[in-house]
Amino acid sequence: MGRRLAQLLQKEQPEEAEFRGLDPEVVEAACIAHDLGHPPFGHVGEHTLNELVLKNDDDGFEGNAQSFRIMTKLAVRFADADGLDMTRATLAACLKYPWYRAKTGKGAKKWSVYRSERVDFEFARERHEHNEKTLEAELMDWADDVAYSVHDLEDFHRCNALPWRKVFAEKDRIIGHALGAGAGDLKAKERVTAAYDRLREFLEGTYSELLSEPYEGAREQREQLRRMTSQLIGTYIQAVRINTDRSSNVAVEFDPDRVDEVKILKQITRDYIIGSPTLAAQQYGQKKIIRDLFDALTSNPDSSTGYPTFLPVRLRYLRPMAGTSPARFVADCIASLSEAEAIALHSRLTGSVTGSVLDPIVR
C-alpha cells in the first residue's frame, strides 16, 4: 500500500516528489520494517515491558524505538556490522516519532529511538533540523493507519466479531470516544459526526446485505467484502498530497474528511473488539506471561555471562549489546520472541509444561 501510494504521488506530483526526494522503495522498506519491534502480544506486551524496563532504564520500552534498535543494532545480517546497514533515507523513513523519550508532552507517550542508538539516529536525521517526519515516513504512517482501519475491520467481520447493528445504533458513543479529550470542540465534533454519517451511508447503502447477515464465507459475501475493502482503500489512498510549500518542513497534506473517517473506523475496532471483556481476560494472562518472563530472566544471572543458564542460545548474543542495562537486555530477549515462543518458554520455566530437553523452544 505504501509503495503504491508513493508511486501515485510520483505520477500526480512529479516535481514535488522529485524536490522531496520521494523513493517508493524507501516507503516500502519502512512499511515492512514497521512493527518489527513489537513484542509478543502487541500493545499489551509493549505497555507491560515499558512499565518493567522503566524501573531501571529511563528510556523504557517502545515498539517503534525497538524497531529502530533492531534495524541498527540487533538484527543479524553481516559478520562485520551490527544491524541491517540501512540507508539514511530508509532509517529516517522508519522514524514515526523522530525524537527521544521526553518526561512530559507527546514525547512522553511515543518516541522512536532510545538514547543507546543516538549515533544511528543522528546519522538518519543529519539533514533534518526539525522534528517533523520525512515524506516517506508520513506515507508509511498513513499506509499503516489505512491498513489498520480497513483490513482489521475486514478480519473482524469475517470472524463475526463486529455487531454492526450496535455500531450503527451507538453513534454518539463512537463519536464521543473518537473525539476523546477534544469532545468539547464543536467544530471537531461536527467534522467527526459528518465522517460517521458518510461512512454509515456508504456501508448501509451499498453493503447492507453483507453487514446484516452472519458471515459464512460464501462466494458472494467474499466478493462483496473484498469490494468494500478495495473501495475504502482506494478512497484513502487519494487522501494525501505532497505539500507544495517547499519552505515547510511538513511534507504532506491530508484531506481532513478522510482522516476523520479513518479515525471513526479505528474507533469502531477499539470499542467493539479491543474493549471487549473476552479480550480483556486474554490480555490479563498475556501481561502475566510477560512479567513472569521478565522476572525469570532478571533473576540469578550467571556472574560470568550476565544471563541465566537457561537462556536460549539464540538470545545470548544480545547481552553485550545492552551495555550496563540488564533491563534493556531482558526487553531485547522478550521482544525477540514470537507469541508461541513466549508461551512455550513461560510454560517451561513455570513447570506447567515440561516438554522434552530434546525440543528447544527458541531456535
C-alpha positions as CSV (number, residue, x, y, z in Angstrom):
1,M,0.0,0.0,0.0
2,G,2.8,2.4,0.9
3,R,4.7,1.7,-2.3
4,R,1.6,2.2,-4.5
5,L,0.8,5.5,-2.7
6,A,4.4,6.7,-3.3
7,Q,4.1,5.8,-7.0
8,L,0.8,7.5,-7.3
9,L,2.3,10.8,-5.9
10,Q,5.2,10.5,-8.2
11,K,2.8,10.3,-11.1
12,E,0.5,13.1,-9.9
13,Q,3.0,15.4,-8.4
14,P,6.3,14.6,-10.2
15,E,8.0,18.0,-9.5
16,E,7.2,17.9,-5.8
17,A,8.1,14.3,-5.5
18,E,11.5,15.0,-7.0
19,F,12.0,18.0,-4.8
20,R,11.3,16.0,-1.6
21,G,13.4,13.0,-2.9
22,L,10.5,10.6,-2.8
23,D,11.5,7.0,-3.3
24,P,8.8,4.2,-3.4
25,E,11.4,1.6,-2.3
26,V,12.2,3.5,0.8
27,V,8.5,3.8,1.6
28,E,8.1,0.0,1.1
29,A,11.1,-0.8,3.2
30,A,9.7,1.4,6.0
31,C,6.3,-0.3,5.8
32,I,8.0,-3.7,6.0
33,A,10.1,-2.6,9.0
34,H,7.1,-1.1,10.8
35,D,6.2,-3.2,13.9
36,L,9.4,-5.2,13.8
37,G,9.9,-4.1,17.4
38,H,6.5,-5.2,18.7
39,P,7.0,-7.8,21.5
40,P,4.7,-10.8,21.9
41,F,1.0,-9.8,22.4
42,G,1.4,-6.4,20.6
43,H,0.5,-3.3,22.5
44,V,-0.2,-5.2,25.7
45,G,3.3,-6.6,25.7
46,E,4.6,-3.2,24.8
47,H,3.0,-1.4,27.7
48,T,3.9,-4.1,30.2
49,L,7.5,-4.1,29.1
50,N,7.6,-0.4,29.3
51,E,6.5,-0.5,33.0
52,L,9.1,-3.1,33.8
53,V,12.0,-1.5,32.0
54,L,11.3,1.9,33.4
55,K,12.2,0.7,36.9
56,N,15.8,0.5,35.8
57,D,16.1,2.4,32.5
58,D,14.7,5.8,31.8
59,D,14.1,5.1,28.1
60,G,11.5,2.4,29.0
61,F,10.3,0.3,26.1
62,E,8.5,1.4,22.9
63,G,7.8,-0.7,19.9
64,N,8.9,2.0,17.4
65,A,12.1,2.6,19.2
66,Q,12.7,-1.2,19.4
67,S,12.2,-1.4,15.6
68,F,14.9,1.2,15.1
69,R,17.2,-0.7,17.6
70,I,16.6,-4.0,15.7
71,M,17.5,-2.4,12.3
72,T,20.6,-0.6,13.5
73,K,21.9,-3.0,16.2
74,L,20.2,-6.3,17.0
75,A,19.4,-7.8,13.6
76,V,22.0,-10.4,12.4
77,R,23.0,-10.0,8.8
78,F,26.7,-9.2,8.4
79,A,29.8,-10.5,10.0
80,D,31.5,-7.1,10.3
81,A,28.5,-4.9,11.2
82,D,25.5,-4.8,13.6
83,G,22.0,-4.4,12.2
84,L,20.9,-4.3,8.6
85,D,23.2,-1.4,7.4
86,M,20.2,0.5,6.1
87,T,20.5,3.8,4.1
88,R,20.0,7.1,5.8
89,A,16.7,7.7,3.9
90,T,15.3,4.3,5.0
91,L,16.2,4.8,8.6
92,A,14.6,8.2,8.6
93,A,11.5,6.8,7.0
94,C,11.2,4.3,9.9
95,L,11.1,7.1,12.4
96,K,7.4,7.6,13.0
97,Y,8.2,9.8,16.1
98,P,11.6,11.3,15.3
99,W,12.7,12.2,18.8
100,Y,13.9,10.7,22.1
101,R,11.7,10.0,25.1
102,A,10.7,13.1,27.0
103,K,9.5,13.4,30.6
104,T,6.4,15.4,29.5
105,G,4.3,16.2,26.4
106,K,3.8,14.0,23.4
107,G,7.4,12.7,23.7
108,A,6.5,11.0,27.0
109,K,3.9,8.9,25.2
110,K,5.5,7.9,22.0
111,W,9.1,8.0,20.7
112,S,11.1,6.2,18.0
113,V,14.6,5.9,19.4
114,Y,16.4,5.0,22.6
115,R,19.5,7.0,23.6
116,S,21.5,3.9,23.1
117,E,21.0,4.4,19.3
118,R,22.0,8.1,19.4
119,V,24.7,7.7,16.7
120,D,22.4,5.9,14.3
121,F,19.6,8.4,15.0
122,E,21.9,11.4,14.3
123,F,23.0,9.7,11.1
124,A,19.4,9.2,9.9
125,R,18.3,12.7,10.8
126,E,21.5,14.6,10.0
127,R,19.8,16.7,7.2
128,H,16.6,17.3,9.1
129,E,16.9,20.2,11.6
130,H,13.4,19.8,12.9
131,N,11.1,17.2,14.5
132,E,8.8,16.5,11.5
133,K,8.6,13.2,9.8
134,T,10.2,12.7,6.4
135,L,7.9,12.4,3.4
136,E,8.5,8.6,3.3
137,A,7.8,8.3,7.0
138,E,4.5,10.2,6.5
139,L,3.4,7.8,3.7
140,M,4.4,4.7,5.8
141,D,2.4,6.1,8.7
142,W,-0.7,6.8,6.6
143,A,-0.5,3.3,4.9
144,D,-0.4,1.8,8.4
145,D,-3.5,3.8,9.5
146,V,-5.4,2.7,6.4
147,A,-4.4,-0.9,6.8
148,Y,-5.3,-0.9,10.5
149,S,-8.7,0.8,10.0
150,V,-9.8,-1.2,6.9
151,H,-8.1,-4.6,6.9
152,D,-8.6,-5.2,10.6
153,L,-12.2,-4.3,10.2
154,E,-12.4,-6.8,7.4
155,D,-10.8,-9.5,9.5
156,F,-13.1,-8.9,12.4
157,H,-16.1,-9.0,10.1
158,R,-15.0,-12.4,8.8
159,C,-15.0,-13.6,12.4
160,N,-18.5,-12.2,13.0
161,A,-17.0,-10.2,15.9
162,L,-18.4,-6.8,14.8
163,P,-22.0,-6.1,16.0
164,W,-22.9,-3.8,13.1
165,R,-26.4,-3.1,14.4
166,K,-24.9,-1.7,17.6
167,V,-22.3,0.2,15.6
168,F,-25.0,1.9,13.6
169,A,-27.2,2.4,16.7
170,E,-24.5,3.9,19.0
171,K,-23.5,6.9,17.0
172,D,-23.0,9.3,20.0
173,R,-20.8,6.8,21.9
174,I,-18.5,6.2,18.9
175,I,-18.2,9.9,18.1
176,G,-17.5,10.7,21.8
177,H,-14.8,8.1,22.1
178,A,-13.2,9.2,18.8
179,L,-13.1,12.8,20.0
180,G,-11.6,11.9,23.4
181,A,-10.3,14.9,25.2
182,G,-11.5,17.1,22.3
183,A,-15.1,16.3,22.9
184,G,-15.8,20.0,23.8
185,D,-14.6,21.3,20.4
186,L,-17.8,21.9,18.5
187,K,-16.1,22.2,15.1
188,A,-14.2,18.9,15.6
189,K,-17.5,17.2,16.7
190,E,-19.2,18.4,13.6
191,R,-16.4,17.1,11.4
192,V,-16.3,13.7,13.1
193,T,-20.1,13.4,13.1
194,A,-20.2,14.1,9.4
195,A,-17.5,11.4,8.9
196,Y,-19.6,8.9,10.8
197,D,-22.7,9.8,8.7
198,R,-20.7,9.4,5.4
199,L,-19.4,6.0,6.5
200,R,-22.7,4.8,7.6
201,E,-24.4,5.9,4.4
202,F,-21.7,4.1,2.4
203,L,-21.8,0.9,4.4
204,E,-25.5,0.7,4.9
205,G,-26.4,1.9,1.4
206,T,-24.0,-0.3,-0.5
207,Y,-23.3,-3.3,1.7
208,S,-26.4,-3.6,3.9
209,E,-27.0,-7.2,3.0
210,L,-23.4,-8.1,3.7
211,L,-23.4,-6.4,7.1
212,S,-26.8,-7.6,8.2
213,E,-26.1,-11.4,7.8
214,P,-23.7,-13.7,9.6
215,Y,-20.5,-14.1,7.6
216,E,-20.2,-17.7,6.4
217,G,-17.6,-17.2,3.7
218,A,-20.0,-17.7,0.8
219,R,-18.6,-16.6,-2.6
220,E,-21.0,-13.6,-2.8
221,Q,-20.1,-12.5,0.7
222,R,-16.4,-12.8,-0.1
223,E,-16.8,-10.8,-3.3
224,Q,-18.7,-8.0,-1.5
225,L,-16.3,-7.8,1.4
226,R,-13.3,-7.6,-1.0
227,R,-15.1,-4.9,-3.0
228,M,-15.9,-2.9,0.2
229,T,-12.3,-3.1,1.3
230,S,-11.0,-2.1,-2.1
231,Q,-13.3,0.9,-2.3
232,L,-12.3,2.2,1.1
233,I,-8.6,1.8,0.5
234,G,-8.9,3.4,-2.9
235,T,-10.6,6.4,-1.3
236,Y,-8.0,6.8,1.5
237,I,-5.0,6.4,-0.9
238,Q,-6.3,9.6,-2.5
239,A,-6.4,11.5,0.8
240,V,-2.8,12.5,0.9
241,R,-0.8,15.1,-1.2
242,I,2.7,16.3,-1.1
243,N,2.9,19.8,0.5
244,T,3.6,22.3,-2.3
245,D,5.0,24.8,0.2
246,R,8.7,23.9,-0.2
247,S,9.7,26.1,2.7
248,S,7.7,23.9,5.1
249,N,9.1,21.0,7.0
250,V,5.7,19.4,6.9
251,A,5.9,17.0,3.9
252,V,2.3,16.1,3.3
253,E,-1.2,17.5,3.5
254,F,-4.2,15.3,4.3
255,D,-7.8,15.5,3.3
256,P,-9.3,16.2,6.8
257,D,-12.6,14.5,5.9
258,R,-10.8,11.2,5.1
259,V,-8.7,11.5,8.2
260,D,-11.9,11.8,10.3
261,E,-13.3,8.7,8.6
262,V,-10.2,6.6,9.3
263,K,-10.5,7.8,12.9
264,I,-14.1,6.5,13.1
265,L,-13.1,3.2,11.6
266,K,-10.3,2.8,14.1
267,Q,-12.6,3.7,16.9
268,I,-15.1,1.0,15.9
269,T,-12.3,-1.6,16.3
270,R,-11.3,-0.1,19.7
271,D,-14.9,-0.1,21.1
272,Y,-16.1,-3.4,19.9
273,I,-13.0,-5.6,19.7
274,I,-10.2,-4.2,21.8
275,G,-12.7,-3.1,24.6
276,S,-14.4,-6.5,24.8
277,P,-14.4,-8.4,28.1
278,T,-13.2,-11.5,26.2
279,L,-10.0,-9.8,25.0
280,A,-9.5,-8.2,28.5
281,A,-9.4,-11.6,30.1
282,Q,-6.9,-12.8,27.4
283,Q,-4.7,-9.7,27.9
284,Y,-4.7,-10.3,31.7
285,G,-3.0,-13.6,31.1
286,Q,-0.7,-12.1,28.4
287,K,0.6,-9.5,30.9
288,K,1.3,-12.2,33.4
289,I,3.4,-14.1,30.8
290,I,5.5,-11.0,30.1
291,R,6.0,-10.2,33.8
292,D,6.9,-13.8,34.6
293,L,9.4,-14.0,31.8
294,F,10.9,-10.6,32.8
295,D,11.3,-11.7,36.4
296,A,12.8,-15.1,35.4
297,L,15.4,-13.5,33.0
298,T,16.5,-10.9,35.6
299,S,16.8,-13.4,38.4
300,N,20.1,-15.1,39.3
301,P,22.2,-14.3,36.2
302,D,25.4,-16.2,35.9
303,S,28.2,-13.9,37.1
304,S,30.4,-14.6,34.1
305,T,27.8,-14.2,31.4
306,G,25.2,-11.8,32.8
307,Y,22.3,-14.1,32.0
308,P,20.7,-17.2,33.5
309,T,22.0,-20.6,32.3
310,F,18.5,-21.5,30.9
311,L,18.5,-18.6,28.4
312,P,18.1,-19.9,24.9
313,V,21.3,-19.8,22.9
314,R,19.8,-17.7,20.2
315,L,19.3,-14.8,22.6
316,R,22.7,-14.8,24.3
317,Y,24.4,-12.6,21.8
318,L,22.1,-9.8,22.9
319,R,23.7,-9.4,26.4
320,P,26.8,-7.3,25.4
321,M,24.6,-5.1,23.1
322,A,22.7,-3.9,26.2
323,G,25.8,-2.5,27.9
324,T,25.1,-1.7,31.5
325,S,21.4,-2.1,31.3
326,P,20.2,-5.5,32.3
327,A,16.6,-4.4,31.8
328,R,17.3,-3.4,28.2
329,F,18.8,-6.9,27.6
330,V,15.8,-8.7,29.0
331,A,13.5,-6.5,27.0
332,D,15.5,-7.3,23.8
333,C,15.2,-11.0,24.6
334,I,11.4,-10.9,25.2
335,A,10.8,-8.7,22.2
336,S,12.7,-11.2,20.0
337,L,10.2,-14.0,20.8
338,S,7.2,-14.9,18.8
339,E,4.0,-15.3,20.8
340,A,4.2,-19.1,20.5
341,E,7.8,-19.0,21.8
342,A,6.9,-16.7,24.7
343,I,4.1,-19.0,25.8
344,A,6.2,-22.1,25.4
345,L,9.2,-20.7,27.3
346,H,6.9,-19.4,30.0
347,S,5.3,-22.9,30.3
348,R,8.7,-24.5,30.5
349,L,10.1,-22.0,33.2
350,T,7.0,-22.2,35.3
351,G,6.8,-26.0,35.1
352,S,3.2,-26.1,33.7
353,V,4.5,-27.9,30.6
354,T,7.9,-29.6,30.9
355,G,8.3,-30.9,27.4
356,S,11.5,-32.6,26.3
357,V,15.1,-31.5,26.6
358,L,15.5,-32.5,23.0
359,D,12.9,-30.0,22.0
360,P,14.4,-26.5,22.1
361,I,11.8,-23.8,22.3
362,V,13.7,-20.9,20.8
363,R,15.8,-21.7,17.8
